Amino acid sequence: MFPAGLPGIALLILRASVIFALVFESYSHQQAVSGWILAMAVLMAAAILAGYLTPIAATISLVTHVLIWSNSGVCNVAGATIATLDLLALALLGPGAYSIDSYRFGRRVLLPPR
């Protein structure tokens, strides 16, 4: 569930890509978007960076992107499509081994009671 090694690094890169898209989109449209949407974008970027509740944070980030696009319009359809696909992939795949989620919900050794 939380792959390590190269797949874990690939998921880390995917998380970085999502963060970059979210921060860039919110920064480039900060004049047309209200403050609470910008605060939500920063909060979701921090959660995805740490890998904390990643599927939920990715879903909320997708909603944040849609709110930004509805307020300011989509400047680049290809960029919007790539950001949407990245967020959907991250929501479905999870954060990988290099995240808070892997430490909280990862594999544990269960010993039978004596």
ROSE-4610 file (N, C-alpha, C; in Angstrom, 1 decimal, always signed):
// ROSE-4610
residu = [M/M/M/F/F/F/P/P/P/A/A/A/G/G/G/L/L/L/P/P/P/G/G/G/I/I/I/A/A/A/L/L/L/L/L/L/I/I/I/L/L/L/R/R/R/A/A/A/S/S/S/V/V/V/I/I/I/F/F/F/A/A/A/L/L/L/V/V/V/F/F/F/E/E/E/S/S/S/Y/Y/Y/S/S/S/H/H/H/Q/Q/Q/Q/Q/Q/A/A/A/V/V/V/S/S/S/G/G/G/W/W/W/I/I/I/L/L/L/A/A/A/M/M/M/A/A/A/V/V/V/L/L/L/M/M/M/A/A/A/A/A/A/A/A/A/I/I/I/L/L/L/A/A/A/G/G/G/Y/Y/Y/L/L/L/T/T/T/P/P/P/I/I/I/A/A/A/A/A/A/T/T/T/I/I/I/S/S/S/L/L/L/V/V/V/T/T/T/H/H/H/V/V/V/L/L/L/I/I/I/W/W/W/S/S/S/N/N/N/S/S/S/G/G/G/V/V/V/C/C/C/N/N/N/V/V/V/A/A/A/G/G/G/A/A/A/T/T/T/I/I/I/A/A/A/T/T/T/L/L/L/D/D/D/L/L/L/L/L/L/A/A/A/L/L/L/A/A/A/L/L/L/L/L/L/G/G/G/P/P/P/G/G/G/A/A/A/Y/Y/Y/S/S/S/I/I/I/D/D/D/S/S/S/Y/Y/Y/R/R/R/F/F/F/G/G/G/R/R/R/R/R/R/V/V/V/L/L/L/L/L/L/P/P/P/P/P/P/R/R/R]
num = [1/1/1/2/2/2/3/3/3/4/4/4/5/5/5/6/6/6/7/7/7/8/8/8/9/9/9/10/10/10/11/11/11/12/12/12/13/13/13/14/14/14/15/15/15/16/16/16/17/17/17/18/18/18/19/19/19/20/20/20/21/21/21/22/22/22/23/23/23/24/24/24/25/25/25/26/26/26/27/27/27/28/28/28/29/29/29/30/30/30/31/31/31/32/32/32/33/33/33/34/34/34/35/35/35/36/36/36/37/37/37/38/38/38/39/39/39/40/40/40/41/41/41/42/42/42/43/43/43/44/44/44/45/45/45/46/46/46/47/47/47/48/48/48/49/49/49/50/50/50/51/51/51/52/52/52/53/53/53/54/54/54/55/55/55/56/56/56/57/57/57/58/58/58/59/59/59/60/60/60/61/61/61/62/62/62/63/63/63/64/64/64/65/65/65/66/66/66/67/67/67/68/68/68/69/69/69/70/70/70/71/71/71/72/72/72/73/73/73/74/74/74/75/75/75/76/76/76/77/77/77/78/78/78/79/79/79/80/80/80/81/81/81/82/82/82/83/83/83/84/84/84/85/85/85/86/86/86/87/87/87/88/88/88/89/89/89/90/90/90/91/91/91/92/92/92/93/93/93/94/94/94/95/95/95/96/96/96/97/97/97/98/98/98/99/99/99/100/100/100/101/101/101/102/102/102/103/103/103/104/104/104/105/105/105/106/106/106/107/107/107/108/108/108/109/109/109/110/110/110/111/111/111/112/112/112/113/113/113/114/114/114]
x = [+0.8/+0.0/+0.9/+2.0/+2.9/+4.2/+4.4/+5.6/+6.8/+7.9/+9.2/+10.0/+11.3/+12.2/+11.8/+11.9/+11.6/+10.2/+9.2/+7.8/+7.5/+8.1/+7.9/+8.4/+9.6/+10.2/+9.3/+8.7/+7.8/+6.6/+6.0/+4.9/+5.3/+6.5/+7.0/+7.1/+7.5/+7.6/+6.2/+5.3/+3.9/+3.3/+3.6/+3.1/+3.7/+5.0/+5.7/+5.0/+4.7/+4.0/+2.7/+1.9/+0.6/+0.8/+1.8/+2.0/+2.4/+3.2/+3.7/+2.5/+1.6/+0.5/-0.5/-0.7/-1.7/-1.1/+0.1/+0.7/+0.8/+1.2/+1.3/+0.0/-1.0/-2.4/-3.0/-2.8/-3.3/-2.5/-1.2/-0.4/-0.7/-0.9/-1.1/-2.5/-3.4/-4.8/-5.2/-4.2/-4.5/-5.4/-5.4/-6.2/-7.7/-8.0/-9.3/-10.0/-9.2/-9.7/-9.7/-10.7/-10.9/-9.8/-9.6/-8.6/-8.7/-10.0/-10.1/-9.8/-9.9/-9.5/-8.0/-7.3/-5.9/-5.4/-6.0/-5.6/-5.8/-6.9/-7.2/-6.1/-5.7/-4.7/-3.3/-3.0/-1.7/-1.8/-2.9/-3.1/-3.0/-3.7/-3.7/-2.3/-1.6/-0.2/+0.7/+0.5/+1.3/+1.0/-0.3/-0.7/-0.2/-0.2/+0.3/+1.8/+2.5/+3.9/+4.3/+3.6/+3.9/+3.4/+2.5/+1.8/+0.9/+0.1/-0.8/-2.3/-2.9/-4.3/-4.4/-3.4/-3.2/-4.4/-5.2/-6.3/-7.4/-7.6/-8.5/-8.0/-6.7/-6.1/-6.1/-5.8/-5.8/-7.2/-8.3/-9.6/-10.0/-9.6/-9.9/-9.1/-7.9/-7.1/-7.7/-8.3/-9.1/-10.2/-11.0/-12.1/-11.5/-10.4/-9.7/-9.4/-8.8/-8.5/-9.8/-10.8/-12.1/-12.6/-12.5/-12.9/-12.1/-10.8/-9.9/-10.3/-10.5/-10.8/-12.2/-13.1/-14.5/-14.5/-13.6/-13.5/-12.7/-11.6/-10.8/-10.7/-11.3/-11.2/-10.0/-10.1/-9.0/-8.1/-6.9/-6.0/-5.3/-5.1/-4.4/-5.1/-5.8/-6.6/-5.7/-4.6/-3.7/-3.2/-2.8/-2.3/-3.4/-4.6/-5.7/-6.0/-5.9/-6.1/-5.0/-3.8/-2.7/-2.8/-3.2/-3.3/-4.5/-5.5/-6.7/-6.3/-5.6/-5.2/-4.2/-3.2/-2.3/-3.0/-4.0/-4.7/-5.5/-6.1/-6.9/-6.0/-4.8/-3.8/-3.4/-3.1/-2.6/-3.7/-4.9/-6.0/-6.2/-6.0/-6.2/-5.0/-3.8/-2.6/-2.2/-2.4/-1.9/-0.5/+0.0/+1.3/+2.6/+2.6/+3.9/+4.5/+5.7/+6.4/+7.0/+7.2/+7.9/+6.9/+6.0/+5.0/+4.6/+3.8/+3.2/+2.2/+1.4/+0.5/+1.1/+2.2/+2.9/+3.3/+3.7/+4.1/+2.8/+1.7/+0.5/-0.3/-0.4/-1.2/-0.5/+0.8/+1.6/+1.6/+2.3/+2.4/+3.0/+2.4/+2.9/+3.1/+4.0/+4.2/+3.2/+2.3/+1.4/+1.8/+2.0/+2.4/+1.2/+1.0/-0.1/+0.1/-1.0/-0.9/-0.4/+0.3/+0.9/+0.0]
y = [-1.2/+0.0/+1.3/+1.2/+2.4/+1.9/+1.9/+1.4/+2.3/+1.6/+2.3/+2.2/+2.6/+2.5/+3.4/+3.0/+3.8/+4.2/+3.2/+3.7/+4.7/+4.6/+5.6/+7.0/+7.0/+8.2/+8.8/+7.9/+8.4/+9.1/+8.5/+9.1/+10.4/+10.5/+11.8/+12.8/+12.5/+13.4/+13.8/+12.9/+13.2/+14.2/+14.0/+14.9/+16.3/+16.4/+17.6/+18.3/+17.5/+18.1/+18.7/+18.0/+18.5/+19.8/+19.8/+21.0/+22.2/+22.0/+23.0/+23.6/+22.7/+23.1/+23.9/+23.5/+24.2/+25.5/+25.6/+26.9/+27.9/+27.4/+28.2/+28.8/+27.9/+28.3/+29.4/+29.1/+30.1/+31.4/+31.3/+32.5/+33.4/+32.7/+33.5/+34.1/+33.6/+34.1/+34.7/+35.2/+35.7/+36.9/+37.7/+38.9/+38.6/+37.5/+37.2/+36.2/+35.7/+34.6/+35.2/+34.7/+35.2/+34.6/+35.2/+34.8/+33.4/+33.0/+31.7/+30.6/+30.8/+29.8/+29.7/+30.9/+30.9/+30.2/+30.5/+29.8/+28.3/+27.9/+26.4/+25.8/+26.5/+26.0/+25.8/+26.8/+26.7/+25.5/+25.4/+24.3/+22.9/+22.8/+21.5/+21.2/+22.3/+22.1/+21.6/+22.1/+21.6/+20.2/+19.9/+18.5/+17.5/+17.9/+17.0/+16.9/+17.9/+17.9/+16.9/+17.0/+16.1/+14.7/+14.5/+13.2/+12.9/+13.9/+13.7/+13.7/+12.5/+12.3/+12.6/+12.1/+12.4/+12.3/+11.1/+11.1/+12.2/+12.5/+13.5/+14.9/+15.1/+16.4/+16.6/+15.5/+15.6/+15.9/+15.3/+15.6/+17.1/+17.5/+18.9/+19.9/+19.5/+20.3/+20.4/+19.3/+19.3/+20.3/+20.3/+21.2/+22.6/+22.8/+24.2/+24.6/+23.7/+24.1/+24.5/+23.7/+24.0/+25.4/+25.7/+27.0/+28.1/+27.9/+28.9/+29.1/+28.0/+28.1/+28.7/+28.5/+29.1/+30.6/+31.0/+32.4/+33.2/+32.6/+33.4/+32.9/+31.7/+31.2/+30.3/+29.4/+28.5/+29.1/+29.4/+30.1/+29.0/+27.9/+26.8/+25.5/+25.1/+23.8/+22.6/+22.6/+21.4/+21.4/+22.5/+22.5/+22.1/+22.6/+22.2/+20.7/+20.1/+18.7/+17.9/+18.3/+17.6/+17.7/+18.9/+19.1/+18.2/+18.1/+17.3/+15.8/+15.3/+13.9/+13.6/+14.5/+14.3/+14.2/+15.1/+15.0/+13.7/+13.3/+12.0/+10.9/+10.8/+9.8/+9.7/+10.9/+10.9/+10.5/+10.9/+10.5/+9.0/+8.4/+6.9/+6.1/+6.6/+5.8/+6.0/+7.1/+7.4/+8.0/+8.3/+9.1/+8.3/+7.0/+6.3/+6.2/+5.6/+5.3/+6.5/+7.5/+8.7/+9.8/+9.4/+10.3/+10.1/+11.0/+10.8/+9.6/+9.5/+8.5/+7.1/+6.9/+5.6/+5.2/+6.2/+6.0/+5.8/+6.4/+6.3/+5.0/+4.7/+3.6/+2.5/+2.5/+1.5/+0.1/-0.8/-2.1/-2.1/-3.0/-3.2/-4.7/-5.0/-6.4/-6.6/-7.6/-7.9/-9.2/-9.2/-10.4/-11.0/-12.3/-12.8/-12.7/-12.6/-12.4/-13.7/-13.6/-14.7/-15.4]
z = [+0.0/+0.0/+0.0/+0.6/+0.7/+0.1/-1.2/-1.9/-1.6/-1.3/-1.1/-2.4/-2.3/-3.5/-4.6/-5.8/-7.0/-7.1/-6.9/-6.9/-5.8/-4.7/-3.6/-4.0/-4.7/-5.2/-6.3/-7.1/-8.2/-7.6/-6.5/-5.8/-5.2/-4.7/-4.1/-5.2/-6.3/-7.5/-7.9/-7.9/-8.2/-7.2/-6.0/-4.9/-5.2/-5.5/-5.8/-7.0/-8.0/-9.2/-8.9/-8.0/-7.6/-6.8/-5.9/-5.1/-6.0/-7.0/-7.9/-8.7/-9.2/-9.9/-9.1/-7.8/-7.0/-6.5/-6.2/-5.7/-6.9/-8.1/-9.3/-9.7/-9.7/-10.1/-9.1/-7.8/-6.8/-6.8/-7.0/-7.1/-8.3/-9.5/-10.7/-10.8/-10.0/-10.0/-8.6/-7.9/-6.5/-6.5/-7.6/-7.6/-7.8/-8.5/-8.8/-7.9/-6.9/-6.0/-4.6/-3.8/-2.5/-1.6/-0.4/+0.5/+1.1/+1.3/+1.9/+0.9/-0.4/-1.4/-1.4/-1.3/-1.3/+0.0/+1.1/+2.4/+2.3/+1.7/+1.5/+0.6/-0.5/-1.4/-0.7/+0.2/+0.9/+1.9/+2.6/+3.6/+2.9/+1.7/+1.0/+0.5/+0.0/-0.5/+0.7/+1.9/+3.0/+3.4/+3.3/+3.7/+2.6/+1.4/+0.3/+0.4/+0.7/+0.9/+2.0/+3.1/+4.2/+4.0/+3.0/+2.8/+3.9/+4.4/+5.5/+4.9/+5.1/+4.6/+3.1/+2.4/+1.0/+0.1/+0.1/-0.8/-0.5/+0.8/+1.1/+0.7/+0.9/+0.6/-1.0/-1.7/-3.2/-3.7/-3.1/-3.5/-3.2/-2.0/-1.7/-2.6/-3.0/-3.9/-5.2/-5.7/-7.0/-6.9/-5.8/-5.6/-5.6/-4.9/-4.9/-6.3/-7.1/-8.5/-9.3/-9.1/-9.8/-9.3/-8.0/-7.6/-8.2/-8.3/-8.9/-10.3/-11.0/-12.5/-12.7/-11.8/-12.0/-11.7/-10.8/-10.5/-11.5/-12.1/-13.0/-14.4/-14.7/-16.0/-16.2/-17.1/-17.4/-18.5/-18.1/-19.1/-20.0/-19.5/-20.2/-20.0/-21.1/-21.0/-20.8/-21.4/-21.3/-19.8/-19.3/-17.9/-16.9/-17.1/-16.3/-16.4/-17.6/-17.7/-17.0/-17.1/-16.5/-15.0/-14.5/-13.0/-12.5/-13.2/-12.8/-12.8/-13.9/-13.9/-12.8/-12.5/-11.4/-10.1/-9.9/-8.6/-8.5/-9.6/-9.5/-9.3/-9.9/-9.7/-8.3/-7.7/-6.4/-5.4/-5.6/-4.8/-4.8/-5.9/-6.1/-5.6/-5.9/-5.5/-4.1/-3.5/-2.2/-2.2/-1.0/-0.9/-1.1/-0.9/-0.9/+0.4/+0.5/+1.7/+2.4/+1.7/+2.2/+2.6/+3.6/+4.0/+5.4/+6.0/+7.3/+7.3/+6.2/+6.1/+6.3/+5.7/+5.8/+7.2/+7.9/+9.3/+10.2/+9.9/+10.7/+10.3/+9.0/+8.6/+7.9/+7.9/+7.2/+7.9/+7.4/+7.9/+9.3/+10.1/+11.5/+11.7/+12.6/+13.0/+14.2/+14.0/+15.0/+15.7/+17.0/+17.7/+18.4/+18.4/+19.1/+20.6/+21.3/+22.8/+23.4/+24.5/+25.2/+26.2]
